Amino acid sequence: MARQAKEKATPERKRGSGVKFVYDSLRDEILDLKLAPGSLIDESELSERFSISRTPIREALVRLQGEGLITTLPNRSTIVSNIDFLNLHRFFDALSLMYRVTTRLAAEYRTDEDLETIRALQADFRRAAESEDALAMISANRDFHAGIAAAGRNPYYNGLFLKLLDEGRRIMRFYYSSFEDRLPERYVEEHDEMIDAIARRDIETADRLAARHADQIIGQIQAMISRDKRQAIKL
């Protein structure tokens, strides 16, 4: 009877909820740089920390590895993926190009339903910015640009851009940190201007605004990284 009472008093965890909780927690810590690049990921420690078996821990780690946030080394150790600062300029070149290409295509091929989706995603981003929630801004910004890419109707560009957006989430943490997580309104409005150009099917303006948007973000990140290197910031 006592055992039955205990079982009733302890709510059963829904199937898969443990995986999501571990994944969400580790993802946020990695994106927020609380788990620094190169940090060791130990399954046993995580199992003890989250009071959960190692099976859902492994499932969560598989998801994180698929997003490029953790890496399994040849010796089978798992670490938080390093940020390749030496090749960051190549990443920025690809990111800038994909901002432009996907926004151009969205202006050409978008539907009314696409516009509704993109505007809803921008509303999410604006709420995150107003809340000064950096992790929410990172997520909402990623989803906003993914929505634009989806409207372009090119699965190859879409797939490449999603990979870049996911890989760049920790880089975007530097961007919001450069404003102390208080993103200026004029940079929130850059998204609105891009939506207006897409709505008007103005391909050239959409391209120009996307290029300006990318240049602004990249310039801000580069300036912060340069400044922080001089101050020997702990990454």
MOVEN-V94364 format. One record per residue. N is the residue number from 1. RES is the residue in one small letter. PSI is psi as a letter, one per 40 degrees, with the letter a starting at -180 (999 if undefined). Layout:
# MOVEN-V94364
n=N res=RES psi=PSI
n=N res=RES psi=PSI
This chain:
# MOVEN-V94364
n=1 res=m psi=d
n=2 res=a psi=d
n=3 res=r psi=d
n=4 res=q psi=d
n=5 res=a psi=d
n=6 res=k psi=d
n=7 res=e psi=d
n=8 res=k psi=d
n=9 res=a psi=d
n=10 res=t psi=h
n=11 res=p psi=h
n=12 res=e psi=h
n=13 res=r psi=h
n=14 res=k psi=i
n=15 res=r psi=h
n=16 res=g psi=e
n=17 res=s psi=d
n=18 res=g psi=d
n=19 res=v psi=d
n=20 res=k psi=d
n=21 res=f psi=d
n=22 res=v psi=d
n=23 res=y psi=d
n=24 res=d psi=d
n=25 res=s psi=d
n=26 res=l psi=d
n=27 res=r psi=d
n=28 res=d psi=d
n=29 res=e psi=d
n=30 res=i psi=d
n=31 res=l psi=d
n=32 res=d psi=e
n=33 res=l psi=e
n=34 res=k psi=d
n=35 res=l psi=h
n=36 res=a psi=i
n=37 res=p psi=h
n=38 res=g psi=e
n=39 res=s psi=i
n=40 res=l psi=h
n=41 res=i psi=h
n=42 res=d psi=h
n=43 res=e psi=d
n=44 res=s psi=d
n=45 res=e psi=d
n=46 res=l psi=d
n=47 res=s psi=d
n=48 res=e psi=d
n=49 res=r psi=d
n=50 res=f psi=e
n=51 res=s psi=f
n=52 res=i psi=i
n=53 res=s psi=i
n=54 res=r psi=e
n=55 res=t psi=d
n=56 res=p psi=d
n=57 res=i psi=d
n=58 res=r psi=d
n=59 res=e psi=d
n=60 res=a psi=d
n=61 res=l psi=d
n=62 res=v psi=d
n=63 res=r psi=d
n=64 res=l psi=d
n=65 res=q psi=d
n=66 res=g psi=d
n=67 res=e psi=e
n=68 res=g psi=e
n=69 res=l psi=d
n=70 res=i psi=i
n=71 res=t psi=h
n=72 res=t psi=h
n=73 res=l psi=i
n=74 res=p psi=d
n=75 res=n psi=e
n=76 res=r psi=e
n=77 res=s psi=i
n=78 res=t psi=h
n=79 res=i psi=i
n=80 res=v psi=h
n=81 res=s psi=h
n=82 res=n psi=i
n=83 res=i psi=h
n=84 res=d psi=g
n=85 res=f psi=d
n=86 res=l psi=d
n=87 res=n psi=e
n=88 res=l psi=d
n=89 res=h psi=d
n=90 res=r psi=d
n=91 res=f psi=d
n=92 res=f psi=d
n=93 res=d psi=d
n=94 res=a psi=d
n=95 res=l psi=d
n=96 res=s psi=d
n=97 res=l psi=d
n=98 res=m psi=d
n=99 res=y psi=d
n=100 res=r psi=d
n=101 res=v psi=d
n=102 res=t psi=d
n=103 res=t psi=d
n=104 res=r psi=d
n=105 res=l psi=d
n=106 res=a psi=d
n=107 res=a psi=d
n=108 res=e psi=d
n=109 res=y psi=e
n=110 res=r psi=i
n=111 res=t psi=i
n=112 res=d psi=d
n=113 res=e psi=d
n=114 res=d psi=d
n=115 res=l psi=d
n=116 res=e psi=d
n=117 res=t psi=d
n=118 res=i psi=d
n=119 res=r psi=d
n=120 res=a psi=d
n=121 res=l psi=d
n=122 res=q psi=d
n=123 res=a psi=d
n=124 res=d psi=d
n=125 res=f psi=d
n=126 res=r psi=d
n=127 res=r psi=d
n=128 res=a psi=d
n=129 res=a psi=d
n=130 res=e psi=d
n=131 res=s psi=e
n=132 res=e psi=f
n=133 res=d psi=h
n=134 res=a psi=d
n=135 res=l psi=d
n=136 res=a psi=d
n=137 res=m psi=d
n=138 res=i psi=d
n=139 res=s psi=d
n=140 res=a psi=d
n=141 res=n psi=d
n=142 res=r psi=d
n=143 res=d psi=d
n=144 res=f psi=d
n=145 res=h psi=d
n=146 res=a psi=d
n=147 res=g psi=d
n=148 res=i psi=d
n=149 res=a psi=d
n=150 res=a psi=d
n=151 res=a psi=e
n=152 res=g psi=e
n=153 res=r psi=f
n=154 res=n psi=h
n=155 res=p psi=d
n=156 res=y psi=d
n=157 res=y psi=d
n=158 res=n psi=d
n=159 res=g psi=d
n=160 res=l psi=d
n=161 res=f psi=d
n=162 res=l psi=d
n=163 res=k psi=d
n=164 res=l psi=d
n=165 res=l psi=d
n=166 res=d psi=d
n=167 res=e psi=d
n=168 res=g psi=e
n=169 res=r psi=d
n=170 res=r psi=d
n=171 res=i psi=d
n=172 res=m psi=d
n=173 res=r psi=d
n=174 res=f psi=d
n=175 res=y psi=d
n=176 res=y psi=d
n=177 res=s psi=d
n=178 res=s psi=d
n=179 res=f psi=e
n=180 res=e psi=f
n=181 res=d psi=e
n=182 res=r psi=g
n=183 res=l psi=h
n=184 res=p psi=i
n=185 res=e psi=d
n=186 res=r psi=d
n=187 res=y psi=d
n=188 res=v psi=d
n=189 res=e psi=d
n=190 res=e psi=d
n=191 res=h psi=d
n=192 res=d psi=d
n=193 res=e psi=d
n=194 res=m psi=d
n=195 res=i psi=d
n=196 res=d psi=d
n=197 res=a psi=d
n=198 res=i psi=d
n=199 res=a psi=d
n=200 res=r psi=e
n=201 res=r psi=f
n=202 res=d psi=g
n=203 res=i psi=d
n=204 res=e psi=d
n=205 res=t psi=d
n=206 res=a psi=d
n=207 res=d psi=d
n=208 res=r psi=d
n=209 res=l psi=d
n=210 res=a psi=d
n=211 res=a psi=d
n=212 res=r psi=d
n=213 res=h psi=d
n=214 res=a psi=d
n=215 res=d psi=d
n=216 res=q psi=d
n=217 res=i psi=d
n=218 res=i psi=d
n=219 res=g psi=d
n=220 res=q psi=d
n=221 res=i psi=d
n=222 res=q psi=d
n=223 res=a psi=d
n=224 res=m psi=d
n=225 res=i psi=d
n=226 res=s psi=d
n=227 res=r psi=d
n=228 res=d psi=d
n=229 res=k psi=d
n=230 res=r psi=d
n=231 res=q psi=e
n=232 res=a psi=f
n=233 res=i psi=i
n=234 res=k psi=h
n=235 res=l psi=999
